């Protein structure tokens, strides 16, 4: 396992423990072929993963609110 410390724009850092399996998921997700995964790739992957998770949770919450509203 490799620990990567990635500098963020506003002075913070992102510490990520990376396994070969994690790098493979990043490569597949971002269609990376023939080069190593960069810090930017890791940041982009994490951003998209969190964004998708939050979007899904918000969508599910909105659906539940609509169902509750309909049932009242």
N, C-alpha and C positions, 0 to 999 in steps of 0.2 A: 504494500500500500504506500502511496506517495502522498505527502501532505503538500498542497499548493497554497501559497498565500498570494492572493490576487489583490492588487491595488485598485481601489474604487475612485471614481471621479472626485468625490468631495472629501478625500483624505482618509477614508476608512479602508479597512481591508476585509476581504472575504477569505476565510480559511476553509479549504475543502480537502477532505481525505478521498483520494482517487484510487480506484482499483482498475485493473485492466478491463473488467466488465463495465465499469462506469464509462471509461473512455470509448468502449465499443458502442454503448447506447448513445453517447454524444455523437460519435461518427455517423451512426445510422440516422439519428434524428436530424442532423444538420447536413446530411449527404456529403461528408468529408471523405475524400479519396486521395491517397497518395501523399498525405502530409500529416504531421503531428497535430494533435489537438492543442490549440492556443488558449491562453487565459481568456481572451475574448470569446472563444467558442464555449468555454465552460460557463462564463457569465451569461451568454445568450441562451444556453440550454437551461440554466437554472431560472432565468427570467421567464422564459416561455413556459416551463413546467409550473411555476408558481402562478403565472397569469392564467393558464388554462385551468388550474385547480380553483382559483378564486372565481373565474368566470362561471365555471360549472356550479360551484356552491351558490353563487348569486342567482343563477338561473333556477336552480332547484328551490331556493328560498322564495323567489318570485312566484313559481308555480304553486307552492304550498300556500302562499298568501292569497293567490287567486282562488284556490279551492276553498279556503276558509271563508273568503268573501262571498263566494257563490253559495256556500252552505248556510250562511247567516240569514 
